[in-house]
Amino acid sequence: MEKFMGLIARILLALIFFVSVLLILNNISTTPDGYSMYQDMLGARGLPGIFAPISILIQFIFGLSLILGFKIKKTAYILAGYTFIWAITYFVNALGGQPLLLNSLQYLALTGGLLHLGSNPNTGFSLDSYFAGKKKK
């Protein structure tokens, strides 16, 4: 039962990144000037436009990696750093008067969940556990 809970927790954490990036990519591809709109949204939060492709790559690659359970520890720590950057970004914007404090707290909660996953990466039903089983044989 514990392996199933680890699998469910890992997938639920990963879905926010993977689904988010799929929605971003859909918006970019179906909206005229979708990419520049995404860059403008990041700019409104105080992040430079170069963060757009970096953000897309991080969410896609590491979201998918977390779903598959590949390199869980490294993936969780990278995504924890990513979510912590967003938590700080939203917190700074909240200090500037934008109503984003709840977003900051949500990203801090994600950071905590990812740090926990990184410190306990043996979730079962993952590529990591599959490859570890092959090495023992």
C-alpha positions as CSV (number, residue, x, y, z in Angstrom):
1,M,0.0,0.0,0.0
2,E,2.9,2.3,0.8
3,K,4.2,2.0,-2.8
4,F,0.9,3.0,-4.2
5,M,0.8,6.1,-1.9
6,G,4.3,7.0,-3.0
7,L,3.3,6.6,-6.7
8,I,0.1,8.7,-6.2
9,A,2.0,11.4,-4.4
10,R,4.8,11.5,-7.0
11,I,2.3,11.7,-9.9
12,L,0.1,14.4,-8.2
13,L,3.2,16.5,-7.6
14,A,4.3,16.0,-11.2
15,L,0.9,16.8,-12.7
16,I,1.0,20.5,-11.8
17,F,4.2,20.9,-13.8
18,F,3.4,18.7,-16.7
19,V,-0.2,19.8,-17.3
20,S,0.8,23.4,-16.7
21,V,3.4,23.2,-19.5
22,L,1.0,21.5,-21.8
23,L,-1.5,24.3,-21.3
24,I,1.3,26.9,-21.9
25,L,2.5,25.2,-25.1
26,N,-1.1,24.9,-26.3
27,N,-1.6,28.6,-25.6
28,I,1.6,29.5,-27.4
29,S,0.8,27.4,-30.4
30,T,-2.9,28.5,-30.8
31,T,-2.7,32.1,-29.9
32,P,-1.2,34.8,-32.1
33,D,1.8,36.1,-30.3
34,G,1.3,33.4,-27.6
35,Y,5.0,33.2,-26.8
36,S,5.4,37.0,-26.4
37,M,2.2,37.0,-24.2
38,Y,3.8,34.3,-22.0
39,Q,7.0,36.4,-21.8
40,D,4.9,39.5,-20.9
41,M,3.2,37.5,-18.1
42,L,6.6,36.6,-16.7
43,G,7.8,40.2,-17.1
44,A,4.7,41.4,-15.1
45,R,6.0,39.2,-12.3
46,G,9.5,40.7,-12.6
47,L,11.2,37.8,-14.4
48,P,13.2,38.4,-17.6
49,G,11.9,37.0,-20.9
50,I,14.8,34.4,-21.0
51,F,13.0,32.7,-18.2
52,A,10.2,31.6,-20.6
53,P,12.1,28.8,-22.5
54,I,13.9,27.8,-19.3
55,S,10.6,27.5,-17.5
56,I,9.0,25.5,-20.3
57,L,11.9,23.1,-20.5
58,I,12.1,22.6,-16.7
59,Q,8.4,21.9,-16.4
60,F,8.2,19.6,-19.4
61,I,11.4,17.6,-18.8
62,F,11.3,17.3,-15.1
63,G,7.5,17.0,-14.9
64,L,7.6,14.0,-17.2
65,S,10.7,12.6,-15.4
66,L,8.8,12.7,-12.1
67,I,5.7,11.0,-13.6
68,L,7.9,8.2,-14.9
69,G,9.9,8.1,-11.7
70,F,13.3,8.6,-13.5
71,K,16.1,10.1,-11.3
72,I,13.5,11.0,-8.7
73,K,15.9,12.5,-6.2
74,K,17.6,14.9,-8.6
75,T,14.3,15.7,-10.3
76,A,12.6,16.5,-7.1
77,Y,15.4,18.8,-5.9
78,I,15.5,20.7,-9.3
79,L,11.7,21.2,-9.2
80,A,12.0,22.3,-5.5
81,G,14.5,25.0,-6.6
82,Y,12.2,26.0,-9.4
83,T,9.1,26.2,-7.1
84,F,11.1,28.1,-4.5
85,I,12.1,30.7,-7.1
86,W,8.4,31.1,-8.0
87,A,7.5,31.3,-4.3
88,I,10.0,34.2,-3.8
89,T,8.8,35.9,-7.0
90,Y,5.2,35.8,-5.9
91,F,6.1,36.9,-2.4
92,V,8.0,39.9,-3.8
93,N,5.0,40.8,-6.0
94,A,2.7,40.4,-2.9
95,L,4.9,42.9,-1.1
96,G,4.4,45.3,-4.0
97,G,0.7,45.2,-3.6
98,Q,-0.4,42.5,-5.9
99,P,-2.8,39.9,-4.4
100,L,-0.4,37.0,-4.8
101,L,0.5,35.9,-1.2
102,L,-1.6,32.8,-1.5
103,N,0.3,31.8,-4.7
104,S,3.5,32.3,-2.8
105,L,2.3,30.0,0.0
106,Q,1.2,27.4,-2.6
107,Y,4.6,27.3,-4.2
108,L,6.2,27.0,-0.8
109,A,4.0,24.0,-0.1
110,L,5.0,22.5,-3.4
111,T,8.6,23.1,-2.5
112,G,8.1,21.3,0.8
113,G,6.5,18.3,-0.9
114,L,9.3,18.1,-3.5
115,L,12.0,18.3,-0.8
116,H,10.3,15.5,1.1
117,L,10.1,13.4,-2.1
118,G,13.7,14.1,-2.8
119,S,14.7,12.9,0.6
120,N,12.4,9.8,0.3
121,P,12.7,8.9,-3.5
122,N,11.8,5.2,-3.1
123,T,8.2,5.5,-4.3
124,G,7.9,2.3,-6.1
125,F,6.4,1.8,-9.6
126,S,9.1,4.0,-11.1
127,L,11.9,3.6,-13.6
128,D,14.4,4.1,-10.8
129,S,13.0,1.0,-8.9
130,Y,12.8,-1.0,-12.2
131,F,16.5,-0.3,-13.0
132,A,17.6,-0.9,-9.4
133,G,15.9,-4.4,-9.6
134,K,17.7,-5.1,-12.9
135,K,21.1,-4.3,-11.3
136,K,20.5,-6.8,-8.5
137,K,19.9,-9.7,-10.9
